[in-house]
């Protein structure tokens, strides 16, 4: 199994610092999934001060807080990883069923290596989508997703894109995704946007809505995924 972004970024930190966060959450009495209360916990604030680069702005602080929250929930859920097979990925692209029900407090859906590509930010070059951390969203029927792009042996870090939304299971088309998934050129979701992508069997996510749509489809297939 490939290393997960949790192992790369939080392996040592989780062992040393997350038990104190768990104790603070228990004393606070709030739901672990409440991101607003989570970030106000004293051990969370201390850890953010240690991991956020000095002089970083508000956007960097928010991004690190979101990543830390997803990482903590994943740790608290005993780090369930679902390895998505090539067959399951192909089914998620071709078939329509979707769900926002998740089996655990948090889970990581690890995609086949170098099969799905997308741009983490508008105007940035495409990077491989390694997978997604997924948990229940703050609104009923919603999920919170943290998509991880650009995990490569020659790169020390990765890009993380957070989004939250829901999808309508009664009409799982691109227009029923709360975050717009329709492409400007009218092409089908997940069609490859890299040169030679069709011949190589690649897929692309053109926008945040497609990441949400792919996640909602993959969640219907977890019974057939390899769990570690």
C-alpha positions as CSV (number, residue, x, y, z in Angstrom):
1,X,0.0,0.0,0.0
2,X,1.2,3.5,-0.8
3,X,1.9,5.8,2.1
4,X,-1.1,8.1,2.9
5,X,-0.8,11.8,3.3
6,X,-1.6,11.3,6.9
7,X,1.5,9.2,7.4
8,X,3.7,11.6,5.6
9,X,2.5,14.8,7.3
10,X,1.2,13.7,10.7
11,X,2.7,10.3,11.6
12,X,5.0,11.6,14.4
13,X,2.8,14.6,15.2
14,X,-0.3,12.4,15.8
15,X,1.5,10.1,18.3
16,X,2.9,13.0,20.2
17,X,0.1,15.7,20.1
18,X,-3.3,14.2,19.2
19,X,-4.0,12.5,22.6
20,X,-4.0,15.9,24.2
21,X,-6.5,17.1,21.6
22,X,-8.7,14.1,22.3
23,X,-8.6,14.9,26.0
24,X,-9.4,18.6,25.4
25,X,-12.4,17.5,23.2
26,X,-13.7,15.2,25.9
27,X,-13.5,18.0,28.5
28,X,-15.1,20.5,26.0
29,X,-18.0,18.2,25.3
30,X,-18.3,19.3,21.7
31,X,-18.7,17.1,18.7
32,X,-15.3,16.2,17.2
33,X,-16.7,17.1,13.7
34,X,-17.4,20.7,14.7
35,X,-14.6,22.5,13.0
36,X,-15.3,25.9,14.6
37,X,-15.0,24.5,18.2
38,X,-12.1,22.3,17.2
39,X,-9.9,25.2,16.2
40,X,-10.5,26.9,19.5
41,X,-9.1,24.1,21.6
42,X,-5.9,25.1,23.4
43,X,-3.8,22.1,22.2
44,X,-5.0,22.7,18.6
45,X,-4.0,26.4,18.8
46,X,-0.5,25.4,20.1
47,X,-0.1,22.8,17.4
48,X,-1.1,25.3,14.7
49,X,1.5,27.8,16.0
50,X,4.1,25.1,15.6
51,X,3.2,23.9,12.1
52,X,2.1,27.1,10.3
53,X,5.1,28.9,8.8
54,X,6.0,32.2,10.5
55,X,4.6,35.2,8.8
56,X,1.9,33.1,6.9
57,X,-1.3,34.9,6.3
58,X,-4.9,34.1,7.2
59,X,-5.4,31.8,4.2
60,X,-2.5,29.6,5.2
61,X,-3.7,29.4,8.7
62,X,-7.2,28.4,7.6
63,X,-5.7,25.8,5.2
64,X,-3.6,24.3,8.0
65,X,-6.5,24.2,10.4
66,X,-8.7,22.4,7.9
67,X,-5.9,19.9,7.2
68,X,-5.3,19.3,10.9
69,X,-9.0,18.8,11.6
70,X,-9.3,16.2,8.8
71,X,-6.1,14.5,10.1
72,X,-7.3,14.4,13.7
73,X,-10.7,12.9,12.8
74,X,-8.9,10.3,10.6
75,X,-6.7,9.4,13.5
76,X,-9.6,9.2,15.9
77,X,-11.4,6.9,13.5
78,X,-8.4,4.5,13.6
79,X,-7.2,5.5,10.1
80,X,-9.5,3.6,7.8
81,X,-8.1,3.5,4.3
82,X,-10.2,2.2,1.4
83,X,-8.0,1.3,-1.6
84,X,-10.1,2.0,-4.7
85,X,-9.4,-0.6,-7.5
86,X,-9.1,0.2,-11.2
87,X,-12.5,-1.5,-11.7
88,X,-14.2,0.5,-9.0
89,X,-12.8,3.7,-10.4
90,X,-14.0,2.9,-13.8
91,X,-17.5,2.1,-12.4
92,X,-17.6,5.4,-10.6
93,X,-16.9,7.2,-13.8
94,X,-19.5,5.2,-15.9
95,X,-22.3,4.6,-13.4
96,X,-24.7,7.1,-11.8
97,X,-25.5,6.0,-8.2
98,X,-24.3,8.4,-5.5
99,X,-24.4,8.7,-1.7
100,X,-23.2,11.0,1.0
101,X,-23.4,8.3,3.7
102,X,-20.0,7.5,5.2
103,X,-19.2,4.4,7.3
104,X,-16.8,6.0,9.7
105,X,-16.1,9.3,11.4
106,X,-13.5,9.9,8.8
107,X,-11.9,7.7,6.0
108,X,-9.4,8.1,3.2
109,X,-10.3,6.9,-0.3
110,X,-7.0,6.1,-2.0
111,X,-7.3,6.1,-5.8
112,X,-5.2,4.0,-8.2
113,X,-1.8,5.6,-8.7
114,X,-1.6,8.3,-11.3
115,X,-5.0,7.5,-12.8
116,X,-6.9,10.7,-12.0
117,X,-5.5,14.2,-12.6
118,X,-6.7,17.7,-11.8
119,X,-5.5,21.2,-10.9
120,X,-5.6,22.1,-7.2
121,X,-5.9,25.8,-8.0
122,X,-7.2,27.7,-11.0
123,X,-4.3,28.2,-13.4
124,X,-2.0,25.7,-11.7
125,X,-0.7,22.7,-13.7
126,X,-2.5,19.3,-13.4
127,X,-1.3,17.0,-10.6
128,X,-2.2,13.4,-9.8
129,X,-5.2,13.1,-7.4
130,X,-4.0,10.6,-4.7
131,X,-7.3,10.4,-2.9
132,X,-9.7,12.1,-0.5
133,X,-10.3,12.4,3.2
134,X,-14.1,12.2,3.7
135,X,-16.3,12.9,6.7
136,X,-19.8,14.0,7.4
137,X,-20.5,17.7,6.6
138,X,-21.9,20.3,8.9
139,X,-25.3,20.2,7.1
140,X,-27.6,17.2,6.8
141,X,-26.8,15.1,3.8
142,X,-23.5,16.8,3.1
143,X,-20.0,15.6,3.2
144,X,-16.7,17.4,3.8
145,X,-13.9,16.3,1.4
146,X,-10.2,17.1,1.5
147,X,-8.7,16.1,-1.9
148,X,-5.0,15.4,-1.9
149,X,-3.1,16.2,-5.1
150,X,0.6,15.9,-6.1
151,X,2.0,13.2,-3.9
152,X,5.2,12.2,-5.7
153,X,8.5,10.6,-4.5
154,X,10.3,13.7,-5.7
155,X,8.1,16.2,-3.8
156,X,8.2,16.6,0.0
157,X,4.6,17.7,0.4
158,X,1.3,17.8,-1.4
159,X,-1.6,20.1,-2.3
160,X,-4.8,19.9,-0.4
161,X,-8.2,21.2,-1.6
162,X,-11.1,21.3,0.8
163,X,-14.8,21.4,-0.2
164,X,-18.1,20.6,1.4
165,X,-21.4,19.9,-0.3
166,X,-24.1,17.4,-1.1
167,X,-25.5,15.6,-4.1
168,X,-29.1,14.7,-4.9
169,X,-29.3,10.8,-5.0
170,X,-32.6,11.0,-6.8
171,X,-31.1,12.7,-9.9
172,X,-27.3,12.2,-9.7
173,X,-26.5,14.3,-12.7
174,X,-23.9,17.1,-12.9
175,X,-26.6,19.7,-12.4
176,X,-27.7,18.2,-9.1
177,X,-24.3,18.6,-7.4
178,X,-24.4,21.5,-5.0
179,X,-21.0,22.6,-6.1
180,X,-21.2,23.1,-9.9
181,X,-19.7,20.1,-11.7
182,X,-20.6,21.1,-15.3
183,X,-17.7,21.7,-17.7
184,X,-17.6,24.9,-19.7
185,X,-17.1,23.0,-22.9
186,X,-20.0,20.7,-22.2
187,X,-17.9,17.5,-22.1
188,X,-18.7,14.6,-19.8
189,X,-17.3,14.6,-16.2
190,X,-14.0,12.9,-15.7
191,X,-13.0,13.0,-19.4
192,X,-9.2,13.2,-19.6
193,X,-7.7,16.7,-20.2
194,X,-4.1,15.6,-20.5
195,X,-2.6,15.0,-23.9
196,X,-2.8,11.3,-24.7
197,X,-5.0,10.7,-21.6
198,X,-7.6,8.6,-23.4
199,X,-5.1,6.2,-24.8
200,X,-3.4,6.0,-21.4
201,X,-6.7,5.3,-19.6
202,X,-6.5,8.5,-17.5
203,X,-9.3,10.6,-16.0
204,X,-9.5,14.2,-15.0
205,X,-11.4,16.3,-12.5
206,X,-12.0,19.7,-14.1
207,X,-13.5,21.5,-11.0
208,X,-14.4,21.1,-7.4
209,X,-17.8,19.8,-8.3
210,X,-16.3,16.8,-10.2
211,X,-14.2,16.0,-7.1
212,X,-17.4,16.0,-5.0
213,X,-19.3,13.9,-7.7
214,X,-16.5,11.4,-7.9
215,X,-16.4,11.1,-4.1
216,X,-20.2,10.6,-3.9
217,X,-20.0,7.8,-6.5
218,X,-17.0,6.1,-4.8
219,X,-18.8,6.0,-1.5
220,X,-21.4,3.7,-3.0
221,X,-18.6,1.2,-3.9
222,X,-16.8,0.9,-0.6
223,X,-18.2,-2.6,0.1
224,X,-16.0,-3.8,-2.8
225,X,-12.9,-1.8,-1.9
226,X,-10.0,-3.1,0.0
227,X,-10.0,-1.8,3.6
228,X,-6.8,-1.4,5.6
